[in-house]
Amino acid sequence: MITNEVKDFSKIDFQNGEVILVDKPFKWTSFDVVNKIRRSLNVKKVGHSGTLDPLATGLLIVCTGKKTKELNNYQGLNKTYTGTMTLGIKTNSMDLDTEIIEKVDVPDFSEDELLKIRDRFLGEIEQIPPMFSALKKNGKPLYKLARKGKTVEREARKVTVHKFELKKITLPEIEFEIECSKGTYIRVIANDLGEALGCGAVISSLRRTRIGEFSIDDAINVEKLNN
């Protein structure tokens, strides 16, 4: 496995297969990371274990060569995220990637009030995947339909939130840490929590810090790879 401790990539057989821990930069797509590694390391077969939104940063597990067969082993692992949600704002993408469609004053919620609502999003919950997502409908990614103003019906999915801590409350912002099962949309948690509070909410920053036992502390900076 390639981590930030590896300084010389020239002696590594990426064609045969390697697993790379990558820190995805802000505004890069997960596909951008795959393309960067493909070009920089001159390897044809590259894949990643789980999409991160363009505005999110953090841990991405990338496999090359024969190791791409192991991607499913990583996709099922729990994920941990830190970030900030901003109350009083609504957007179609549930983050700041699209324009604000509604903005309201945020009541002076107490910590107890916020924790009581937070508790609704612990354990097994149901989520409706957002339109702005990489999920496909009839072979076409939902986000492409969403950007054309189209909406299609999506079935609710069961996911599990193992931990949801409110780290710092400075309304309208709440800093949090969430550990969850695969397939969980943190944007949807923020949106649904905002709806429950009656003022709306979006994700204003998001970083994936862990995938299973793998930590962002061990990830390489993909921007430093040679072109």
C-alpha positions in Angstrom: 0.0 0.0 0.0 1.3 3.4 -1.0 1.2 6.1 1.8 2.8 9.4 2.4 5.9 7.5 3.7 6.8 6.5 0.2 9.1 9.0 -1.5 10.3 7.1 -4.6 7.6 5.8 -6.9 10.0 4.8 -9.6 10.6 1.3 -8.1 6.9 0.4 -7.7 5.2 -1.8 -10.2 1.9 0.1 -10.6 1.0 -1.9 -13.7 1.0 -5.1 -11.7 -1.1 -3.5 -9.0 -0.9 -1.2 -6.0 -3.2 0.4 -3.5 -2.7 4.2 -3.0 -4.1 6.3 -0.2 -4.8 9.8 -1.7 -5.9 13.1 -0.2 -8.4 14.4 -2.8 -8.0 18.2 -3.3 -10.8 20.7 -3.1 -12.8 21.1 -6.3 -11.3 18.0 -7.8 -13.6 15.2 -8.8 -12.7 11.6 -7.9 -12.3 11.0 -11.6 -9.8 13.9 -11.7 -7.7 12.0 -9.2 -7.9 8.8 -11.2 -6.8 10.6 -14.4 -4.0 12.4 -12.6 -2.6 9.0 -11.3 -3.1 7.4 -14.7 -1.0 10.1 -16.4 1.6 10.7 -13.7 2.4 7.0 -13.1 1.8 5.9 -16.7 -0.6 3.2 -15.7 -3.7 2.3 -17.7 -5.9 0.5 -15.2 -6.9 2.7 -12.3 -10.0 2.9 -10.1 -11.2 4.4 -6.8 -13.2 2.9 -4.0 -15.8 5.6 -3.3 -16.8 8.9 -4.9 -16.2 12.2 -3.0 -18.1 15.3 -4.1 -16.0 18.0 -5.8 -16.3 20.4 -2.8 -15.3 17.7 -0.4 -11.7 16.8 0.4 -10.0 13.8 2.0 -9.3 10.2 1.8 -9.7 8.3 -1.4 -8.5 4.7 -1.9 -7.2 4.3 -5.4 -6.2 0.9 -6.9 -4.1 0.2 -10.0 -3.5 -2.8 -12.2 -4.6 -6.1 -10.7 -5.4 -4.5 -7.4 -8.5 -2.9 -9.0 -10.2 -6.3 -8.4 -10.0 -5.5 -4.6 -12.0 -2.3 -4.9 -15.1 -3.9 -3.5 -13.3 -4.8 -0.3 -12.8 -1.1 0.4 -16.2 0.1 -0.8 -18.0 -1.7 2.0 -16.0 -0.1 4.9 -17.4 2.5 7.3 -16.4 6.1 6.5 -15.7 9.0 8.9 -16.2 12.6 8.0 -15.6 15.9 9.6 -17.1 19.2 8.4 -19.4 22.1 8.8 -23.1 22.5 8.2 -24.6 26.0 7.9 -28.2 26.4 9.0 -30.6 28.8 7.4 -29.6 28.1 3.8 -31.1 25.8 1.1 -29.6 24.8 -2.2 -30.6 22.2 -4.7 -27.3 20.3 -4.3 -27.5 20.5 -0.4 -24.0 22.0 -0.4 -22.5 25.3 -1.8 -21.9 23.8 -5.3 -25.2 25.4 -6.5 -26.8 28.8 -5.9 -28.7 29.6 -2.7 -32.4 29.2 -3.3 -33.6 30.1 0.2 -32.1 32.0 3.1 -33.8 32.5 6.5 -32.9 33.7 10.0 -31.7 30.9 12.3 -33.4 30.7 15.7 -31.2 30.7 18.7 -31.3 27.0 19.2 -29.9 25.6 22.5 -27.4 22.8 22.4 -30.0 20.5 24.0 -32.5 21.3 21.2 -29.8 20.6 18.5 -28.8 17.3 20.2 -32.4 16.2 20.4 -32.8 16.6 16.7 -29.4 15.1 16.0 -30.5 11.9 17.8 -33.0 11.3 15.0 -30.1 10.7 12.7 -28.3 8.1 14.8 -28.5 4.4 14.1 -30.3 2.9 11.1 -32.0 5.7 9.1 -33.6 6.1 5.6 -32.3 8.5 3.1 -33.5 9.6 -0.4 -30.3 10.0 -2.5 -29.9 13.6 -3.8 -30.5 14.5 -7.5 -27.0 16.0 -7.5 -25.2 12.6 -7.2 -23.3 10.1 -9.3 -26.1 7.6 -9.1 -27.5 6.6 -12.5 -31.0 6.4 -13.9 -31.3 4.6 -17.2 -27.5 4.8 -17.5 -27.3 8.6 -17.0 -25.8 10.1 -13.9 -28.5 12.0 -11.8 -26.4 15.1 -11.5 -26.5 15.6 -15.3 -30.3 15.5 -15.2 -30.3 17.8 -12.1 -28.2 20.4 -13.9 -30.9 20.5 -16.6 -33.5 21.1 -14.0 -34.9 17.6 -14.1 -36.0 15.5 -11.2 -36.7 11.8 -11.1 -38.1 9.6 -8.4 -35.5 8.0 -6.1 -36.2 5.2 -3.7 -35.2 5.7 0.0 -32.2 3.7 1.2 -31.3 2.4 4.6 -28.0 3.5 6.0 -26.4 3.4 9.4 -24.9 6.4 11.3 -22.7 5.0 14.0 -21.6 8.3 15.4 -22.8 11.9 14.9 -21.0 14.4 17.2 -21.6 18.1 17.2 -18.1 19.3 17.8 -18.6 23.1 17.9 -21.8 25.1 17.7 -21.5 28.8 16.6 -24.8 29.3 14.9 -25.6 29.4 12.1 -22.6 27.0 11.7 -22.2 23.6 13.4 -18.9 21.6 13.2 -19.5 17.9 13.2 -17.9 14.4 13.0 -19.9 11.5 11.5 -19.0 7.8 11.2 -21.4 6.0 8.9 -21.9 3.0 6.6 -21.3 2.9 2.9 -23.8 4.8 0.7 -24.5 7.5 3.3 -24.9 11.0 2.0 -23.7 13.6 4.5 -25.4 16.3 2.5 -28.7 14.6 3.0 -28.1 14.4 6.7 -27.5 18.1 6.8 -30.5 18.8 4.6 -32.9 16.6 6.6 -31.6 17.9 9.9 -32.2 21.5 8.6 -35.7 20.5 7.6 -36.4 19.0 11.1 -35.2 22.3 12.6 -37.5 24.2 10.3 -34.7 26.5 8.9 -32.9 24.4 6.3 -29.2 23.5 6.2 -26.4 22.8 3.8 -22.9 21.3 4.0 -20.4 24.2 3.8 -17.3 22.0 4.2 -16.6 18.3 4.3 -13.5 16.1 4.7 -13.3 12.3 4.7 -10.8 11.4 7.4 -11.1 7.6 7.6 -12.2 4.6 5.5 -12.2 1.6 7.8 -8.8 1.5 9.5 -7.2 3.7 6.8 -6.5 7.3 7.9 -6.1 10.6 6.0 -2.9 11.1 7.9 -1.3 8.4 5.7 -2.6 9.8 2.4 -0.3 11.3 -0.3 -0.8 14.7 -1.9 -1.8 13.8 -5.4 -0.9 17.3 -6.7 2.7 16.6 -6.0 2.9 13.6 -8.4 4.8 14.3 -11.6 2.8 15.0 -14.7 
